[in-house]
Amino acid sequence: MKETEKIEIMHFDQEGYLEDGKALYETGKKMTALADKVADEG
């Protein structure tokens, strides 16, 4: 995709955004493990 312009989001907390992303990624791994366990148990 061609970049045509840049915009800036005011009051954007990049560090908080990245920390939240890491937490969500870890939660996703836990949910995947739980789903796999449930599927294996039948």
PDB file of N, H, CA, C and O in Angstrom:
ATOM      1  N   MET A   1       0.847  -1.173   0.000  1.00  0.00           N
ATOM      2  CA  MET A   1       0.000   0.000   0.000  1.00  0.00           C
ATOM      3  C   MET A   1       0.893   1.237   0.000  1.00  0.00           C
ATOM      4  O   MET A   1       1.852   1.323   0.767  1.00  0.00           O
ATOM      5  N   LYS A   2       0.578   2.159  -0.839  1.00  0.00           N
ATOM      6  H   LYS A   2      -0.201   2.089  -1.462  1.00  0.00           H
ATOM      7  CA  LYS A   2       1.364   3.377  -0.976  1.00  0.00           C
ATOM      8  C   LYS A   2       0.988   4.374   0.116  1.00  0.00           C
ATOM      9  O   LYS A   2      -0.189   4.644   0.354  1.00  0.00           O
ATOM     10  N   GLU A   3       2.009   4.912   0.770  1.00  0.00           N
ATOM     11  H   GLU A   3       2.965   4.692   0.577  1.00  0.00           H
ATOM     12  CA  GLU A   3       1.777   5.923   1.805  1.00  0.00           C
ATOM     13  C   GLU A   3       1.582   7.269   1.131  1.00  0.00           C
ATOM     14  O   GLU A   3       2.437   7.730   0.375  1.00  0.00           O
ATOM     15  N   THR A   4       0.442   7.896   1.415  1.00  0.00           N
ATOM     16  H   THR A   4      -0.253   7.521   2.029  1.00  0.00           H
ATOM     17  CA  THR A   4       0.159   9.182   0.773  1.00  0.00           C
ATOM     18  C   THR A   4       0.317  10.358   1.719  1.00  0.00           C
ATOM     19  O   THR A   4       0.651  11.463   1.291  1.00  0.00           O
ATOM     20  N   GLU A   5       0.078  10.124   3.005  1.00  0.00           N
ATOM     21  H   GLU A   5      -0.193   9.226   3.352  1.00  0.00           H
ATOM     22  CA  GLU A   5       0.246  11.201   3.972  1.00  0.00           C
ATOM     23  C   GLU A   5       0.443  10.596   5.354  1.00  0.00           C
ATOM     24  O   GLU A   5       0.104   9.438   5.596  1.00  0.00           O
ATOM     25  N   LYS A   6       0.988  11.390   6.243  1.00  0.00           N
ATOM     26  H   LYS A   6       1.263  12.331   6.047  1.00  0.00           H
ATOM     27  CA  LYS A   6       1.180  10.952   7.621  1.00  0.00           C
ATOM     28  C   LYS A   6       0.285  11.787   8.519  1.00  0.00           C
ATOM     29  O   LYS A   6       0.116  12.990   8.317  1.00  0.00           O
ATOM     30  N   ILE A   7      -0.287  11.117   9.521  1.00  0.00           N
ATOM     31  H   ILE A   7      -0.150  10.141   9.685  1.00  0.00           H
ATOM     32  CA  ILE A   7      -1.063  11.844  10.516  1.00  0.00           C
ATOM     33  C   ILE A   7      -0.485  11.521  11.886  1.00  0.00           C
ATOM     34  O   ILE A   7       0.162  10.490  12.071  1.00  0.00           O
ATOM     35  N   GLU A   8      -0.719  12.392  12.824  1.00  0.00           N
ATOM     36  H   GLU A   8      -1.245  13.230  12.674  1.00  0.00           H
ATOM     37  CA  GLU A   8      -0.226  12.190  14.178  1.00  0.00           C
ATOM     38  C   GLU A   8      -1.417  12.141  15.123  1.00  0.00           C
ATOM     39  O   GLU A   8      -2.276  13.023  15.106  1.00  0.00           O
ATOM     40  N   ILE A   9      -1.457  11.099  15.947  1.00  0.00           N
ATOM     41  H   ILE A   9      -0.759  10.383  15.961  1.00  0.00           H
ATOM     42  CA  ILE A   9      -2.526  10.967  16.924  1.00  0.00           C
ATOM     43  C   ILE A   9      -2.086  11.692  18.187  1.00  0.00           C
ATOM     44  O   ILE A   9      -1.072  11.344  18.793  1.00  0.00           O
ATOM     45  N   MET A  10      -2.847  12.691  18.576  1.00  0.00           N
ATOM     46  H   MET A  10      -3.671  12.974  18.084  1.00  0.00           H
ATOM     47  CA  MET A  10      -2.505  13.460  19.771  1.00  0.00           C
ATOM     48  C   MET A  10      -2.780  12.622  21.007  1.00  0.00           C
ATOM     49  O   MET A  10      -3.743  11.857  21.043  1.00  0.00           O
ATOM     50  N   HIS A  11      -1.949  12.764  22.005  1.00  0.00           N
ATOM     51  H   HIS A  11      -1.166  13.386  21.976  1.00  0.00           H
ATOM     52  CA  HIS A  11      -2.097  12.084  23.292  1.00  0.00           C
ATOM     53  C   HIS A  11      -2.048  10.565  23.146  1.00  0.00           C
ATOM     54  O   HIS A  11      -2.716   9.853  23.895  1.00  0.00           O
ATOM     55  N   PHE A  12      -1.275  10.068  22.204  1.00  0.00           N
ATOM     56  H   PHE A  12      -0.732  10.646  21.595  1.00  0.00           H
ATOM     57  CA  PHE A  12      -1.142   8.631  21.994  1.00  0.00           C
ATOM     58  C   PHE A  12      -0.024   8.114  22.881  1.00  0.00           C
ATOM     59  O   PHE A  12       1.109   8.588  22.801  1.00  0.00           O
ATOM     60  N   ASP A  13      -0.341   7.144  23.724  1.00  0.00           N
ATOM     61  H   ASP A  13      -1.261   6.760  23.789  1.00  0.00           H
ATOM     62  CA  ASP A  13       0.628   6.560  24.652  1.00  0.00           C
ATOM     63  C   ASP A  13       1.211   5.296  24.022  1.00  0.00           C
ATOM     64  O   ASP A  13       0.683   4.199  24.202  1.00  0.00           O
ATOM     65  N   GLN A  14       2.303   5.466  23.285  1.00  0.00           N
ATOM     66  H   GLN A  14       2.732   6.357  23.138  1.00  0.00           H
ATOM     67  CA  GLN A  14       2.877   4.335  22.565  1.00  0.00           C
ATOM     68  C   GLN A  14       3.369   3.254  23.521  1.00  0.00           C
ATOM     69  O   GLN A  14       3.160   2.068  23.265  1.00  0.00           O
ATOM     70  N   GLU A  15       4.010   3.636  24.604  1.00  0.00           N
ATOM     71  H   GLU A  15       4.180   4.599  24.812  1.00  0.00           H
ATOM     72  CA  GLU A  15       4.504   2.646  25.561  1.00  0.00           C
ATOM     73  C   GLU A  15       3.345   1.847  26.161  1.00  0.00           C
ATOM     74  O   GLU A  15       3.421   0.622  26.262  1.00  0.00           O
ATOM     75  N   GLY A  16       2.285   2.531  26.555  1.00  0.00           N
ATOM     76  H   GLY A  16       2.223   3.526  26.473  1.00  0.00           H
ATOM     77  CA  GLY A  16       1.111   1.857  27.096  1.00  0.00           C
ATOM     78  C   GLY A  16       0.475   0.939  26.067  1.00  0.00           C
ATOM     79  O   GLY A  16       0.028  -0.161  26.391  1.00  0.00           O
ATOM     80  N   TYR A  17       0.439   1.402  24.823  1.00  0.00           N
ATOM     81  H   TYR A  17       0.802   2.296  24.559  1.00  0.00           H
ATOM     82  CA  TYR A  17      -0.122   0.612  23.726  1.00  0.00           C
ATOM     83  C   TYR A  17       0.672  -0.677  23.546  1.00  0.00           C
ATOM     84  O   TYR A  17       0.091  -1.751  23.394  1.00  0.00           O
ATOM     85  N   LEU A  18       1.991  -0.571  23.563  1.00  0.00           N
ATOM     86  H   LEU A  18       2.463   0.301  23.687  1.00  0.00           H
ATOM     87  CA  LEU A  18       2.839  -1.747  23.388  1.00  0.00           C
ATOM     88  C   LEU A  18       2.738  -2.693  24.578  1.00  0.00           C
ATOM     89  O   LEU A  18       2.737  -3.911  24.399  1.00  0.00           O
ATOM     90  N   GLU A  19       2.652  -2.148  25.793  1.00  0.00           N
ATOM     91  H   GLU A  19       2.652  -1.159  25.938  1.00  0.00           H
ATOM     92  CA  GLU A  19       2.491  -2.984  26.983  1.00  0.00           C
ATOM     93  C   GLU A  19       1.166  -3.737  26.940  1.00  0.00           C
ATOM     94  O   GLU A  19       1.109  -4.924  27.262  1.00  0.00           O
ATOM     95  N   ASP A  20       0.111  -3.051  26.544  1.00  0.00           N
ATOM     96  H   ASP A  20       0.157  -2.087  26.282  1.00  0.00           H
ATOM     97  CA  ASP A  20      -1.196  -3.702  26.417  1.00  0.00           C
ATOM     98  C   ASP A  20      -1.139  -4.818  25.374  1.00  0.00           C
ATOM     99  O   ASP A  20      -1.724  -5.884  25.563  1.00  0.00           O
ATOM    100  N   GLY A  21      -0.442  -4.567  24.291  1.00  0.00           N
ATOM    101  H   GLY A  21       0.033  -3.701  24.137  1.00  0.00           H
ATOM    102  CA  GLY A  21      -0.298  -5.575  23.238  1.00  0.00           C
ATOM    103  C   GLY A  21       0.415  -6.813  23.742  1.00  0.00           C
ATOM    104  O   GLY A  21       0.022  -7.935  23.422  1.00  0.00           O
ATOM    105  N   LYS A  22       1.467  -6.616  24.532  1.00  0.00           N
ATOM    106  H   LYS A  22       1.787  -5.705  24.792  1.00  0.00           H
ATOM    107  CA  LYS A  22       2.189  -7.758  25.101  1.00  0.00           C
ATOM    108  C   LYS A  22       1.285  -8.559  26.024  1.00  0.00           C
ATOM    109  O   LYS A  22       1.280  -9.789  25.981  1.00  0.00           O
ATOM    110  N   ALA A  23       0.517  -7.861  26.861  1.00  0.00           N
ATOM    111  H   ALA A  23       0.521  -6.862  26.896  1.00  0.00           H
ATOM    112  CA  ALA A  23      -0.396  -8.538  27.792  1.00  0.00           C
ATOM    113  C   ALA A  23      -1.457  -9.321  27.022  1.00  0.00           C
ATOM    114  O   ALA A  23      -1.784 -10.449  27.391  1.00  0.00           O
ATOM    115  N   LEU A  24      -1.994  -8.734  25.960  1.00  0.00           N
ATOM    116  H   LEU A  24      -1.729  -7.817  25.660  1.00  0.00           H
ATOM    117  CA  LEU A  24      -3.005  -9.429  25.165  1.00  0.00           C
ATOM    118  C   LEU A  24      -2.417 -10.641  24.460  1.00  0.00           C
ATOM    119  O   LEU A  24      -3.079 -11.672  24.341  1.00  0.00           O
ATOM    120  N   TYR A  25      -1.190 -10.527  23.996  1.00  0.00           N
ATOM    121  H   TYR A  25      -0.652  -9.689  24.093  1.00  0.00           H
ATOM    122  CA  TYR A  25      -0.521 -11.647  23.338  1.00  0.00           C
ATOM    123  C   TYR A  25      -0.347 -12.807  24.318  1.00  0.00           C
ATOM    124  O   TYR A  25      -0.592 -13.961  23.966  1.00  0.00           O
ATOM    125  N   GLU A  26       0.073 -12.502  25.542  1.00  0.00           N
ATOM    126  H   GLU A  26       0.272 -11.565  25.827  1.00  0.00           H
ATOM    127  CA  GLU A  26       0.235 -13.537  26.566  1.00  0.00           C
ATOM    128  C   GLU A  26      -1.106 -14.170  26.924  1.00  0.00           C
ATOM    129  O   GLU A  26      -1.185 -15.385  27.103  1.00  0.00           O
ATOM    130  N   THR A  27      -2.148 -13.371  27.029  1.00  0.00           N
ATOM    131  H   THR A  27      -2.084 -12.384  26.883  1.00  0.00           H
ATOM    132  CA  THR A  27      -3.486 -13.900  27.310  1.00  0.00           C
ATOM    133  C   THR A  27      -3.936 -14.809  26.170  1.00  0.00           C
ATOM    134  O   THR A  27      -4.549 -15.849  26.411  1.00  0.00           O
ATOM    135  N   GLY A  28      -3.641 -14.431  24.961  1.00  0.00           N
ATOM    136  H   GLY A  28      -3.143 -13.586  24.766  1.00  0.00           H
ATOM    137  CA  GLY A  28      -3.983 -15.254  23.795  1.00  0.00           C
ATOM    138  C   GLY A  28      -3.300 -16.607  23.846  1.00  0.00           C
ATOM    139  O   GLY A  28      -3.908 -17.625  23.514  1.00  0.00           O
ATOM    140  N   LYS A  29      -2.032 -16.625  24.261  1.00  0.00           N
ATOM    141  H   LYS A  29      -1.538 -15.798  24.530  1.00  0.00           H
ATOM    142  CA  LYS A  29      -1.319 -17.900  24.380  1.00  0.00           C
ATOM    143  C   LYS A  29      -1.972 -18.784  25.434  1.00  0.00           C
ATOM    144  O   LYS A  29      -2.091 -19.994  25.242  1.00  0.00           O
ATOM    145  N   LYS A  30      -2.402 -18.181  26.561  1.00  0.00           N
ATOM    146  H   LYS A  30      -2.306 -17.198  26.717  1.00  0.00           H
ATOM    147  CA  LYS A  30      -3.076 -18.943  27.617  1.00  0.00           C
ATOM    148  C   LYS A  30      -4.406 -19.495  27.116  1.00  0.00           C
ATOM    149  O   LYS A  30      -4.749 -20.644  27.397  1.00  0.00           O
ATOM    150  N   MET A  31      -5.148 -18.688  26.383  1.00  0.00           N
ATOM    151  H   MET A  31      -4.870 -17.755  26.155  1.00  0.00           H
ATOM    152  CA  MET A  31      -6.444 -19.126  25.857  1.00  0.00           C
ATOM    153  C   MET A  31      -6.261 -20.255  24.841  1.00  0.00           C
ATOM    154  O   MET A  31      -7.058 -21.193  24.806  1.00  0.00           O
ATOM    155  N   THR A  32      -5.223 -20.169  24.022  1.00  0.00           N
ATOM    156  H   THR A  32      -4.576 -19.407  24.050  1.00  0.00           H
ATOM    157  CA  THR A  32      -4.941 -21.228  23.057  1.00  0.00           C
ATOM    158  C   THR A  32      -4.605 -22.523  23.776  1.00  0.00           C
ATOM    159  O   THR A  32      -5.081 -23.593  23.395  1.00  0.00           O
ATOM    160  N   ALA A  33      -3.786 -22.428  24.816  1.00  0.00           N
ATOM    161  H   ALA A  33      -3.399 -21.559  25.125  1.00  0.00           H
ATOM    162  CA  ALA A  33      -3.428 -23.615  25.591  1.00  0.00           C
ATOM    163  C   ALA A  33      -4.663 -24.222  26.249  1.00  0.00           C
ATOM    164  O   ALA A  33      -4.816 -25.443  26.264  1.00  0.00           O
ATOM    165  N   LEU A  34      -5.539 -23.390  26.788  1.00  0.00           N
ATOM    166  H   LEU A  34      -5.415 -22.398  26.776  1.00  0.00           H
ATOM    167  CA  LEU A  34      -6.767 -23.880  27.413  1.00  0.00           C
ATOM    168  C   LEU A  34      -7.660 -24.559  26.378  1.00  0.00           C
ATOM    169  O   LEU A  34      -8.204 -25.632  26.638  1.00  0.00           O
ATOM    170  N   ALA A  35      -7.813 -23.948  25.219  1.00  0.00           N
ATOM    171  H   ALA A  35      -7.371 -23.076  25.008  1.00  0.00           H
ATOM    172  CA  ALA A  35      -8.639 -24.534  24.161  1.00  0.00           C
ATOM    173  C   ALA A  35      -8.062 -25.868  23.705  1.00  0.00           C
ATOM    174  O   ALA A  35      -8.812 -26.815  23.466  1.00  0.00           O
ATOM    175  N   ASP A  36      -6.740 -25.955  23.581  1.00  0.00           N
ATOM    176  H   ASP A  36      -6.131 -25.186  23.776  1.00  0.00           H
ATOM    177  CA  ASP A  36      -6.099 -27.214  23.200  1.00  0.00           C
ATOM    178  C   ASP A  36      -6.338 -28.285  24.252  1.00  0.00           C
ATOM    179  O   ASP A  36      -6.602 -29.439  23.914  1.00  0.00           O
ATOM    180  N   LYS A  37      -6.248 -27.914  25.523  1.00  0.00           N
ATOM    181  H   LYS A  37      -6.033 -26.976  25.798  1.00  0.00           H
ATOM    182  CA  LYS A  37      -6.473 -28.859  26.615  1.00  0.00           C
ATOM    183  C   LYS A  37      -7.909 -29.383  26.591  1.00  0.00           C
ATOM    184  O   LYS A  37      -8.140 -30.584  26.726  1.00  0.00           O
ATOM    185  N   VAL A  38      -8.862 -28.483  26.419  1.00  0.00           N
ATOM    186  H   VAL A  38      -8.674 -27.507  26.310  1.00  0.00           H
ATOM    187  CA  VAL A  38     -10.275 -28.880  26.366  1.00  0.00           C
ATOM    188  C   VAL A  38     -10.515 -29.798  25.169  1.00  0.00           C
ATOM    189  O   VAL A  38     -11.226 -30.796  25.287  1.00  0.00           O
ATOM    190  N   ALA A  39      -9.931 -29.471  24.029  1.00  0.00           N
ATOM    191  H   ALA A  39      -9.353 -28.660  23.934  1.00  0.00           H
ATOM    192  CA  ALA A  39     -10.103 -30.290  22.830  1.00  0.00           C
ATOM    193  C   ALA A  39      -9.487 -31.675  23.023  1.00  0.00           C
ATOM    194  O   ALA A  39     -10.056 -32.673  22.581  1.00  0.00           O
ATOM    195  N   ASP A  40      -8.340 -31.740  23.672  1.00  0.00           N
ATOM    196  H   ASP A  40      -7.877 -30.929  24.031  1.00  0.00           H
ATOM    197  CA  ASP A  40      -7.677 -33.024  23.914  1.00  0.00           C
ATOM    198  C   ASP A  40      -8.475 -33.899  24.870  1.00  0.00           C
ATOM    199  O   ASP A  40      -8.510 -35.121  24.724  1.00  0.00           O
ATOM    200  N   GLU A  41      -9.121 -33.262  25.854  1.00  0.00           N
ATOM    201  H   GLU A  41      -9.092 -32.269  25.972  1.00  0.00           H
ATOM    202  CA  GLU A  41      -9.904 -34.013  26.832  1.00  0.00           C
ATOM    203  C   GLU A  41     -11.231 -34.486  26.246  1.00  0.00           C
ATOM    204  O   GLU A  41     -11.842 -35.434  26.741  1.00  0.00           O
ATOM    205  N   GLY A  42     -11.664 -33.812  25.188  1.00  0.00           N
ATOM    206  H   GLY A  42     -11.168 -33.043  24.786  1.00  0.00           H
ATOM    207  CA  GLY A  42     -12.907 -34.214  24.510  1.00  0.00           C
ATOM    208  C   GLY A  42     -14.051 -33.634  25.175  1.00  0.00           C
ATOM    209  O   GLY A  42     -15.186 -33.855  24.755  1.00  0.00           O
TER     210      GLY A  42
END
